[in-house]
Amino acid sequence: MTNALAAALRDEIQRNGPMTLARYMEQALAHPTFGYYRTRDPLGAAGDFTTAPEISQMFGEMIGAWLAVVWQQWGGPAPIRLVELGPGRGTLMSDALRATRGVAGFHRSLELHLVETSEPLRRAQAAAMAKSGVTATWHDTFDSIPDGPLLLVANEFFDALPIHQLERTNQGWRERLVTIDDTDGDRFRHVLSQEPAAYDPPAALRDAPLGSVWETAPAAQAMVHALAERIATHGGGGLIVDYGYGQQGCGESLQALRNHQRHDPLADPGTADITAHVDFAALAQSATAAGAAVYGPLDQGSFLTSLGLAARAERLRASALAQQRPDQAAAVATAYKRLIAPTEMGSLFKALAILGGSQPAPPGFAAAP
C-alpha cells in the first residue's frame, strides 16, 4: 500500500469484507493518527482548497453582522454560546468578531466554543482568537458544548461528513461499497452490495432509471437534528453555509482535492480532501422534525447581497483607491465577484438558517414556509 492508512483499510476489508463508502470517508478524513484533517492545515495556496473566509474578510464580516442582528432580535440574551463547527484557521470567526466590536453588549455576552479535531488547525485558531480578545474553548464534538442558548455557524463543514451511495439495479437499490482492486492490491474500487440497501431514497426517486445514484448523509442529518433539538429546547439559532443542492435528486457528487487539483477519492486515502454536495432538503427536514423553524436554503449570492455585501465591497474598494492601492481595489472586486457570481460561488453555495419557532425571521431570509 502507498501509505499506512491505506494498509489499515486494506487489512480491515480483508477481515470484514467490503466497507461502506461512509466508513472509508470517515477513516480517510478523521482517522485518529492518519486522517486527512488530523495531520495538516489544508487551506490556502499551500494547501488543497480555499474557503470563502480565506477569499475575503467580507465574508466573515457579513456572517458576524448576521449573528449580531439575530442576537439583538432575541433581546440580547446573556450568556450565549457562540459556536463554530470546523473553524478552519479561525479566519471567519476572527473577521466576525472584529466586525461586531461596536455592537453594544454583544462581546460581553459571548462564550466562544470551537468544534475542531485537527491539532494544526486548533493552533491556527488559537493564534487568530488571541487577536480578537474573546476567549475560546475547544471541543472534539458538538455534544460536549454546555446547554444554553446558542448562536452557531458552520461554513463548509457538512460537505465533509460521510455519505452513503446507492445505485438502482435490476434487483432494486444496492449500496456501493469499497473493496480492494482485483488487479492492483494498492488501490480500492467500488463494488455493489448483494443485499438490499439499508436506506431508502425519497419516494419521488425510487423509480429512477437503472444506474442512477442517490447519496445520503445520515451523520449530517443526525447532527442537524441534535442542533435543532437544542435550539428548540434552549433557544438560539444556527447558520449553515455550504455547497450543495436545495431539491433532492439523483447524481454523484463525491470528489477529492489535492493541491487544488481533482484527485481520485479512492486513491491514497488520508492525503486529499474528500467531500460531497450537501442535501439541504434533507437537513431542513431533520431540523423541522426536531421542532425548529427553517429558513432557506438561499443561494449564497442572494444571501450575502441581502446582508449588504455590495456596500461593504464598495467601501473597501474606495478606501484602497484613496490609499493609492489599485491592486488592492482590484482584489476586492475579484473577491466580491467570486463570492456572489452564479458562475463562481454564488449559486452552488447555499445558506440555511435554523431558529427556535418563536423567533423572528433572521436577516437575509424571507418568512419560514
MITORTI-606094 format. One line per field, with one value per residue (C-alpha): x, y, z. Coordinates in nm, 4 decimals. Example, Ala and Ser with C-alpha at 12.3 -4.5 7.8 and 13.67 -1.06 7.14 Angstrom:
<pts>
c1: c(1.2300, 1.3670)
c2: c(-0.4500, -0.1060)
c3: c(0.7800, 0.7140)
</pts>
This chain:
<pts>
c1: c(0.0000, 0.1131, 0.0580, -0.0155, -0.3845, -0.4357, -0.2719, -0.5011, -0.8093, -0.6921, -0.6500, -0.9990, -1.1517, -0.9658, -1.1018, -1.4580, -1.5322, -1.6094, -1.6807, -1.9373, -1.8257, -1.9188, -1.6717, -1.3989, -1.4632, -1.4710, -1.1359, -0.9746, -1.0657, -1.0767, -0.8619, -0.7061, -0.3493, -0.3522, -0.6741, -0.6504, -0.7836, -0.5761, -0.2410, -0.2351, -0.3577, -0.5433, -0.6286, -0.4834, -0.2403, -0.0029, -0.2887, -0.5554, -0.8530, -0.9675, -1.2874, -1.4886, -1.3368, -0.9906, -1.1037, -1.2081, -1.2628, -1.6044, -1.7485, -1.6727, -1.7864, -2.1257, -2.1625, -2.0678, -2.3312, -2.5906, -2.5057, -2.5191, -2.8537, -3.0067, -2.8805, -3.0399, -3.3680, -3.3790, -3.3373, -2.9630, -2.9554, -2.6507, -2.4636, -2.4959, -2.2758, -2.1189, -2.0268, -1.8423, -1.8210, -1.4959, -1.3480, -1.0583, -0.7823, -1.0228, -1.0446, -1.4244, -1.4650, -1.1838, -1.3427, -1.6887, -1.5685, -1.3775, -1.6850, -1.9093, -1.6897, -1.9197, -2.2404, -2.3274, -2.3078, -2.2552, -1.8986, -1.9623, -2.2439, -2.0408, -1.8966, -1.6948, -1.6844, -1.4958, -1.5557, -1.2315, -1.0413, -0.7292, -0.4370, -0.2687, -0.5914, -0.6502, -0.3132, -0.4034, -0.7405, -0.5779, -0.3486, -0.6452, -0.8576, -0.5740, -0.6140, -0.9906, -0.9932, -1.2543, -1.1504, -1.2262, -1.2919, -1.2259, -1.4348, -1.3978, -1.7762, -2.0840, -2.2330, -1.9829, -2.0915, -2.2749, -2.6521, -2.7995, -2.8945, -2.6512, -2.5529, -2.3918, -2.2225, -2.0944, -1.9198, -1.8064, -1.8457, -2.1288, -1.9794, -1.7028, -1.9354, -1.9547, -2.2067, -2.3549, -2.4078, -2.6884, -2.7269, -3.0508, -3.0120, -3.2447, -3.2579, -3.3519, -3.1378, -2.7999, -2.5335, -2.1940, -1.9174, -1.5406, -1.3133, -0.9575, -0.8990, -0.8652, -0.5918, -0.3918, -0.3736, -0.2516, -0.5822, -0.9501, -1.2629, -1.6410, -1.8479, -2.2247, -2.3693, -2.5674, -2.8155, -3.0994, -2.9851, -3.0353, -3.1501, -3.4477, -3.4416, -3.7274, -4.0478, -4.0084, -3.6698, -3.7374, -3.8244, -3.5264, -3.3652, -3.1366, -2.7844, -2.8996, -2.7009, -2.8508, -2.6426, -2.7462, -2.5605, -2.7137, -2.4339, -2.5131, -2.8851, -2.8276, -2.6076, -2.8639, -3.1393, -2.9363, -2.8661, -3.2322, -3.3436, -3.1005, -3.2349, -3.5977, -3.5269, -3.2819, -3.3245, -3.0872, -3.0151, -2.7728, -2.6464, -2.5164, -2.3310, -2.2034, -2.2131, -2.4980, -2.8495, -3.1870, -3.4024, -3.3390, -3.2355, -3.0056, -2.6447, -2.2884, -2.1070, -1.8250, -1.4984, -1.1461, -0.8971, -0.5211, -0.3031, -0.6149, -0.6484, -0.9053, -0.7965, -0.9369, -1.1299, -1.0299, -0.6573, -0.4066, -0.6611, -0.5643, -0.3757, -0.6672, -0.9819, -1.2916, -1.6320, -1.9819, -2.2566, -2.4871, -2.8518, -3.0089, -3.3606, -3.2662, -3.1064, -3.4163, -3.6380, -3.4226, -3.4371, -3.8134, -3.8695, -3.6818, -3.9172, -3.7132, -3.8046, -3.6112, -3.5336, -3.3909, -3.1854, -3.0906, -2.8151, -2.5056, -2.5042, -2.8583, -2.7904, -2.4734, -2.6242, -2.9208, -2.6800, -2.5114, -2.2053, -2.2090, -2.1906, -1.9101, -1.7142, -1.7504, -1.6260, -1.3205, -1.2540, -1.2854, -1.0531, -0.7925, -0.8102, -0.7812, -0.4600, -0.3421, -0.3634, -0.5267, -0.4064, -0.5932, -0.9041, -0.8929, -0.8554, -1.1695, -1.3644, -1.2369, -1.3271, -1.6715, -1.7421, -1.6123, -1.8435, -2.1670, -2.1416, -2.3558, -2.0576, -1.8404, -1.9716, -2.2954, -2.5306, -2.3614, -2.3166, -2.6273, -2.7296, -2.9760, -3.0902, -3.2350, -3.4109, -3.6452, -4.0066, -4.0982, -3.8141, -3.8494, -3.7210, -3.3439, -3.1709, -3.1445, -3.4295, -3.7993, -4.0560, -4.0299, -4.2508)
c2: c(0.0000, 0.3559, 0.4729, 0.3463, 0.4382, 0.2552, -0.0511, -0.0301, -0.0043, -0.2979, -0.5066, -0.4127, -0.5115, -0.8418, -0.9152, -0.7895, -0.7668, -0.4527, -0.1395, 0.1325, 0.4489, 0.6314, 0.4189, 0.4753, 0.8503, 0.8720, 0.6953, 0.8888, 1.2210, 1.1570, 0.8533, 0.9489, 0.9016, 0.9195, 1.1063, 1.3973, 1.6590, 1.5255, 1.5782, 1.9076, 2.2584, 2.2008, 2.5630, 2.8263, 2.8291, 2.5892, 2.3518, 2.1762, 2.4155, 2.7683, 2.8638, 3.1862, 3.3345, 3.2923, 3.4648, 3.7872, 3.9410, 4.0491, 3.7002, 3.6770, 4.0356, 3.9584, 3.6465, 3.8485, 4.1097, 3.8324, 3.6812, 4.0166, 4.1169, 3.7792, 3.8168, 4.1616, 4.0262, 3.7827, 4.0632, 4.0219, 3.7102, 3.6640, 3.4436, 3.2932, 3.0192, 3.1294, 2.8055, 2.7365, 2.3895, 2.3306, 2.6821, 2.6316, 2.8735, 3.0863, 3.3426, 3.3587, 3.3951, 3.6481, 3.8665, 3.8248, 3.9314, 4.2293, 4.3447, 4.3278, 4.5053, 4.8072, 4.6117, 4.7114, 4.4209, 4.1543, 4.0503, 4.0642, 3.8118, 3.5599, 3.2271, 3.1136, 2.7398, 2.5950, 2.2363, 2.1152, 1.7845, 1.8959, 1.9976, 2.2010, 2.3944, 2.4406, 2.6106, 2.8430, 2.9177, 2.9980, 3.2490, 3.4116, 3.4259, 3.5791, 3.8914, 3.9084, 3.9477, 3.6707, 3.3546, 3.0291, 2.6761, 2.3843, 2.0688, 1.7472, 1.7193, 1.9392, 1.7197, 1.8469, 2.2108, 2.3177, 2.3610, 2.7052, 2.9401, 2.9311, 3.1007, 2.8520, 2.8898, 2.6102, 2.7065, 2.4188, 2.1688, 1.9400, 1.8646, 1.6646, 1.4382, 1.0778, 0.9781, 0.6529, 0.5976, 0.3762, 0.2610, 0.1449, -0.2010, -0.4661, -0.6078, -0.2735, -0.0192, -0.1531, 0.0235, 0.0973, -0.0461, -0.0048, -0.3033, -0.3813, -0.3611, -0.7121, -0.6116, -0.3826, -0.4525, -0.0984, 0.0542, 0.0484, 0.0278, 0.0285, -0.2884, -0.3205, -0.4930, -0.8091, -0.7197, -0.4653, -0.1190, -0.0088, 0.3353, 0.4195, 0.7062, 0.9574, 0.8262, 1.0534, 0.8972, 0.5275, 0.4591, 0.6486, 0.4986, 0.1983, 0.3058, 0.6168, 0.7002, 0.8519, 0.9905, 1.0197, 1.1539, 1.0124, 1.1639, 1.5141, 1.4670, 1.3380, 1.6353, 1.8849, 1.7048, 1.7343, 2.1021, 2.1728, 1.9900, 2.2016, 2.5202, 2.4191, 2.3429, 2.6144, 2.8834, 3.0261, 2.9548, 2.8207, 2.9247, 2.6620, 2.7721, 2.5048, 2.3851, 2.1583, 2.1414, 2.2546, 1.9935, 1.6240, 1.4262, 1.1574, 1.2132, 1.1543, 1.4373, 1.2629, 1.4402, 1.4800, 1.7668, 1.7623, 2.0624, 2.2354, 1.9638, 1.6870, 1.3619, 1.0083, 0.9756, 0.6085, 0.6694, 0.7411, 0.7868, 1.0486, 1.2640, 1.4507, 1.6333, 1.4209, 1.5884, 1.5585, 1.8082, 1.8818, 1.7761, 2.0886, 1.9487, 1.6542, 1.8863, 2.1049, 1.8006, 1.6869, 2.0304, 2.0623, 1.7148, 1.8266, 2.1199, 2.4104, 2.6664, 2.6511, 2.9385, 2.8760, 2.7430, 3.0551, 3.0905, 3.2353, 3.5230, 3.6282, 3.5828, 3.7929, 4.0584, 4.0971, 4.1473, 4.4422, 4.2837, 4.5248, 4.8308, 4.6769, 4.5903, 4.9445, 5.0928, 4.8665, 4.9444, 5.3196, 5.3021, 5.1137, 5.3702, 5.6551, 5.4926, 5.4664, 5.0862, 4.9964, 4.6370, 4.6042, 4.7658, 4.5137, 4.2284, 4.3434, 4.3468, 3.9999, 3.8589, 4.0179, 3.8532, 3.5190, 3.5221, 3.6130, 3.5405, 3.2449, 3.1146, 3.1234, 3.0506, 3.2444, 2.9667, 2.6405, 2.7551, 2.7949, 2.9268, 2.7608, 2.9095, 2.7114, 2.9025, 2.8498, 2.8604, 3.1795, 3.3913, 3.6419, 3.5657, 3.6234, 3.8768, 3.7738, 3.5217, 3.5506, 3.4119, 3.0384, 2.8270)
c3: c(0.0000, -0.0680, 0.2906, 0.6413, 0.6319, 0.3037, 0.4580, 0.7609, 0.5393, 0.3298, 0.6458, 0.7649, 0.4296, 0.4327, 0.7811, 0.7450, 0.3743, 0.1703, 0.3756, 0.3189, 0.1454, 0.4662, 0.6639, 0.4053, 0.4007, 0.7804, 0.8117, 0.5273, 0.6846, 1.0589, 1.1432, 1.4799, 1.3540, 0.9731, 0.8878, 0.6468, 0.8897, 1.1793, 1.0156, 0.8249, 0.7549, 0.4252, 0.3476, 0.1198, -0.1685, 0.0084, 0.0933, -0.1071, -0.1206, -0.0333, 0.1508, 0.1405, 0.4597, 0.3059, -0.0133, 0.1592, 0.5012, 0.3720, 0.4131, 0.7846, 0.8356, 0.6819, 0.8981, 1.2051, 1.1235, 1.0795, 1.4177, 1.5965, 1.4456, 1.5298, 1.8880, 1.9054, 1.7668, 2.0571, 2.3095, 2.3665, 2.5881, 2.8099, 2.8269, 2.4811, 2.3348, 2.0074, 1.8293, 1.5062, 1.3565, 1.1694, 1.2076, 0.9652, 1.0586, 1.2622, 0.9840, 0.9651, 1.3417, 1.3687, 1.0989, 1.2529, 1.5967, 1.4589, 1.2658, 1.5750, 1.8306, 1.8192, 1.8915, 2.2467, 2.4894, 2.2245, 2.3035, 2.6781, 2.6311, 2.4317, 2.5332, 2.2310, 2.1556, 1.8583, 1.7425, 1.5857, 1.5860, 1.3961, 1.6156, 1.3384, 1.2824, 1.6562, 1.6795, 1.3913, 1.5511, 1.8866, 1.7175, 1.5408, 1.8553, 2.0584, 1.8456, 1.8994, 2.2767, 2.3107, 2.4950, 2.3136, 2.4365, 2.2013, 2.1623, 1.9656, 1.9157, 1.9262, 2.2010, 2.4584, 2.4324, 2.7532, 2.7442, 2.6966, 2.4120, 2.1231, 1.8016, 1.5660, 1.2303, 1.0065, 0.6838, 0.4595, 0.7419, 0.6383, 0.2951, 0.4683, 0.6691, 0.5454, 0.2801, 0.1543, -0.2175, -0.3515, -0.7123, -0.8754, -1.0296, -1.1722, -0.8198, -0.6625, -0.4816, -0.3734, -0.1697, -0.3217, -0.1048, -0.1133, -0.1649, -0.2782, -0.6525, -0.8010, -1.0413, -0.8117, -0.4394, -0.3780, -0.4937, -0.3968, -0.6112, -0.5760, -0.5580, -0.5171, -0.2123, -0.2826, -0.0077, -0.0232, 0.0813, 0.4405, 0.3249, 0.1064, -0.1423, -0.1221, -0.2804, -0.5832, -0.6648, -0.6056, -0.9707, -1.1101, -1.4236, -1.3843, -1.2992, -1.1109, -0.7970, -0.4831, -0.1974, 0.1665, 0.4711, 0.7927, 1.0024, 0.8755, 0.9289, 1.2841, 1.3695, 1.2382, 1.4295, 1.7514, 1.6810, 1.6095, 1.9251, 2.1228, 1.9645, 2.0186, 2.3851, 2.4905, 2.2240, 1.9692, 1.6080, 1.3539, 1.0106, 0.7677, 0.4530, 0.2178, -0.1392, -0.2372, -0.3729, -0.2455, -0.4203, -0.3702, -0.6756, -0.8084, -0.9053, -0.7932, -0.6171, -0.4302, -0.5050, -0.3750, -0.3992, -0.3535, -0.4315, -0.5680, -0.8342, -0.8776, -0.7180, -0.7165, -0.3864, -0.3625, -0.4148, -0.1362, 0.1480, 0.4029, 0.1526, -0.0097, 0.0975, 0.0255, 0.0142, -0.1315, -0.2058, 0.0854, 0.0600, 0.2098, 0.1741, 0.3965, 0.6528, 0.6564, 0.7099, 1.0040, 1.1648, 1.1188, 1.2647, 1.5762, 1.6297, 1.4922, 1.2263, 0.8992, 0.6625, 0.3185, 0.1604, -0.0306, -0.2869, -0.1216, -0.3684, -0.2768, 0.0947, 0.1015, -0.1230, 0.1120, 0.4025, 0.2275, 0.0695, -0.2245, 0.0007, 0.2056, -0.1072, -0.2387, 0.0909, 0.0866, -0.2786, -0.2239, 0.0765, -0.1261, -0.4062, -0.1566, -0.0334, -0.3952, -0.3851, -0.7178, -0.6802, -0.3518, -0.5026, -0.7869, -0.5381, -0.3559, -0.6824, -0.7726, -0.4305, -0.4434, -0.7781, -0.6595, -0.3570, -0.5360, -0.9097, -1.0257, -1.2226, -0.9082, -0.5548, -0.5765, -0.6860, -0.5890, -0.2291, -0.0178, 0.3234, 0.5616, 0.8940, 1.1862, 1.4655, 1.7561, 1.6458, 1.8352, 1.6982, 1.4126, 1.0642, 1.0533, 0.8289, 0.4662, 0.4762, 0.3985, 0.6401, 0.7025, 0.4749)
</pts>
